[in-house]
Amino acid sequence: MRKDYKIQIDRDQFRERLNKYTRKAFKLLPELDEPRILDIGCGTGIPTIELAKLSNGKIIGIDIDQSSLDKLNRKIDEEGFSHRIKTNKCSLFEIEFPDESFDLIWVEGAIYPIGFERGLREWKRLIRGNGFLVVHDEKKGLSSKLKKVSECGYELLNHFSLPMDAWWTEYYKPLETRIKELHLIYKNAPEALKALKKDQEEIEKFKKNPKEFVSVFFIMKKLS
């Protein structure tokens, strides 16, 4: 029952609503011709696919979760991007590409485990001279993060916060609507209802402190 439930509540359809901010961040970069892009913590590839549509580059998406990569690989085939997007299972703590392999590193919601400063410092070697790093991270500690950009050897080209209500309007509200619909469908299925409760708890956590979910895009250029 849990498996069937997960198919019906596929969160990607809600996460895709936030792609407007991925597009905004990408357009703040200088024009890149056939860039090599590394998408760190790509998950099921919502930004990855969008980056392929926005650029004419080649992309490698990395993540530690094979099931997410499997789902992304299916999307890659469906979208006809198999010649431009590849996936690689690896930890963001153990990225082993050669130095200066990429023109652009893209990181949405995945820098938190390693930390903002450590991520900037460790991933810098992967970026070609005058290449770029784009990070989407929580707004908490913004002033400190802005200082770390230059300290870690980057120029901050731009940054912007998502609207205060973006995560609610674009993601959690439609997710909650879907959960209510599934409550009716699975009203006699205890395992499904248990799973729905867990998802609803995440939404309630958001409602209690929505400011914690405000996020920021940082658009940076590596200083060689």
C-alpha positions in Angstrom: 0.0 0.0 0.0 2.8 2.4 0.8 4.3 1.9 -2.7 1.0 2.7 -4.4 0.5 5.7 -2.2 3.9 7.1 -3.1 3.2 6.9 -6.8 0.1 9.0 -6.4 1.6 11.7 -4.3 4.7 12.2 -6.4 6.1 15.4 -5.0 7.9 16.3 -8.2 4.8 17.8 -9.7 4.7 20.3 -6.8 8.5 20.9 -6.7 8.4 21.8 -10.4 6.4 24.9 -9.5 9.6 26.4 -8.0 11.5 26.0 -11.3 10.6 29.7 -12.0 13.3 30.6 -9.5 15.8 28.2 -11.0 15.2 30.0 -14.3 15.6 33.4 -12.7 19.0 32.3 -11.1 20.3 30.9 -14.4 19.4 34.1 -16.3 21.6 36.1 -13.9 24.6 34.2 -15.2 26.6 35.4 -18.2 25.8 33.6 -21.4 27.5 30.2 -21.4 28.1 28.2 -24.6 27.9 24.5 -24.2 28.9 24.6 -20.5 29.8 21.5 -18.5 27.5 21.5 -15.5 27.7 19.5 -12.3 24.3 19.3 -10.4 25.2 18.4 -6.8 22.5 16.6 -4.8 20.3 16.4 -7.9 17.7 14.1 -6.4 15.0 13.2 -8.9 16.3 15.9 -11.2 13.8 18.7 -11.1 16.5 21.4 -11.5 18.7 19.0 -13.7 16.1 18.7 -16.4 15.4 22.4 -16.2 19.1 23.2 -16.7 19.2 21.0 -19.8 16.3 23.1 -21.2 17.9 26.4 -20.3 21.4 25.6 -21.7 23.0 23.7 -24.5 25.5 22.2 -22.1 26.3 18.7 -20.8 25.2 17.9 -17.2 26.3 15.4 -14.7 23.8 14.9 -11.8 25.2 13.4 -8.6 23.3 12.1 -5.6 23.7 9.4 -2.9 20.2 8.0 -3.3 20.0 5.5 -6.2 16.2 5.3 -6.3 16.2 9.1 -7.0 18.8 8.7 -9.7 16.7 5.9 -11.2 13.7 8.2 -11.4 15.9 10.9 -13.0 17.2 8.5 -15.5 13.7 7.7 -16.6 13.0 11.4 -17.0 16.2 11.8 -19.0 15.0 9.1 -21.5 11.5 10.6 -21.7 12.8 14.1 -22.3 15.3 12.9 -24.9 18.3 14.3 -23.0 20.3 11.0 -22.7 23.1 12.6 -24.9 23.4 15.6 -22.6 22.6 14.4 -19.0 24.4 11.6 -17.1 24.0 10.5 -13.5 26.5 9.3 -11.0 25.9 7.9 -7.5 28.2 9.5 -5.0 28.3 11.4 -1.8 28.7 15.2 -1.8 31.5 14.5 0.7 33.4 12.4 -1.8 33.3 14.1 -5.2 36.2 12.8 -7.2 36.1 14.6 -10.5 39.4 16.1 -11.7 40.2 19.7 -10.9 38.5 22.4 -13.2 36.1 19.9 -14.7 33.1 22.2 -14.9 32.1 25.6 -16.1 29.2 25.7 -13.6 28.3 23.9 -10.4 24.6 24.0 -9.4 23.4 23.1 -5.9 19.8 23.4 -4.9 18.9 22.4 -1.3 21.9 20.1 -1.0 24.7 22.2 0.6 23.2 21.9 4.2 24.8 18.5 5.1 28.3 19.7 4.3 27.9 23.3 5.4 27.9 26.5 3.3 31.5 27.4 3.8 32.9 23.9 3.5 30.9 23.4 0.3 32.2 26.6 -1.3 35.8 25.8 -0.4 35.9 22.1 -1.4 34.0 22.5 -4.6 36.0 25.4 -5.8 38.7 23.1 -7.3 36.1 21.5 -9.6 35.3 24.8 -11.3 37.3 26.1 -14.2 39.0 29.5 -14.0 36.3 32.2 -14.0 33.6 29.5 -13.8 30.4 29.8 -11.7 28.7 28.3 -8.6 25.0 28.7 -7.9 23.7 27.6 -4.5 20.1 27.6 -3.3 20.1 27.5 0.5 18.2 28.5 3.5 18.2 32.2 4.3 19.3 31.6 7.9 22.7 33.2 8.6 22.5 35.2 5.3 24.9 38.0 6.4 27.5 35.4 7.4 27.1 33.5 4.2 27.5 36.7 2.1 30.8 37.3 3.8 31.9 33.7 3.2 31.5 34.1 -0.5 34.5 36.4 -0.9 36.4 34.7 1.9 36.2 31.4 0.0 37.5 32.9 -3.3 34.3 33.9 -5.2 32.8 37.1 -6.5 29.1 37.5 -5.6 27.4 38.3 -8.9 23.9 38.4 -7.4 21.6 36.9 -4.8 17.9 36.9 -4.3 15.4 35.5 -1.8 12.3 33.6 -2.8 9.1 35.4 -1.8 8.1 34.7 1.8 5.1 32.7 0.7 6.7 30.8 -2.2 7.2 27.5 -0.4 3.6 27.6 0.9 1.9 28.8 -2.3 4.0 26.7 -4.8 4.6 23.6 -2.8 3.1 22.9 0.6 -0.4 24.2 -0.1 -1.0 22.0 -3.3 0.7 19.1 -1.4 -1.8 19.5 1.4 -4.7 19.6 -1.0 -3.5 16.3 -2.5 -3.1 14.7 0.9 -6.8 15.6 1.7 -7.8 13.9 -1.6 -5.8 10.8 -0.7 -7.4 10.7 2.7 -10.7 10.0 1.0 -9.3 7.4 -1.4 -7.4 5.5 1.4 -9.8 6.0 4.3 -9.9 2.3 4.9 -6.1 1.7 4.4 -4.3 2.2 7.7 -0.8 2.0 6.2 -1.6 4.7 3.7 -3.2 6.9 6.3 -0.1 6.5 8.5 2.1 7.7 5.6 -0.3 10.6 4.9 0.0 11.6 8.6 3.8 11.8 8.3 3.6 14.1 5.3 1.0 16.2 7.0 3.3 16.6 10.0 5.9 18.1 7.7 3.3 20.6 6.5 2.3 21.5 10.1 6.0 22.1 10.9 6.2 24.5 8.1 3.0 26.3 9.2 4.5 26.8 12.7 7.5 28.6 11.5 7.4 29.5 7.8 10.3 32.0 8.1 12.6 29.0 8.6 11.8 27.9 5.1 12.7 31.1 3.3 15.5 30.4 0.9 18.1 32.3 -1.1 19.9 31.8 -4.4 23.6 32.8 -4.5 25.1 33.4 -7.9 28.9 33.4 -7.7 31.9 33.6 -9.9 35.1 31.8 -9.1 38.1 34.1 -8.8 41.1 32.5 -10.4 
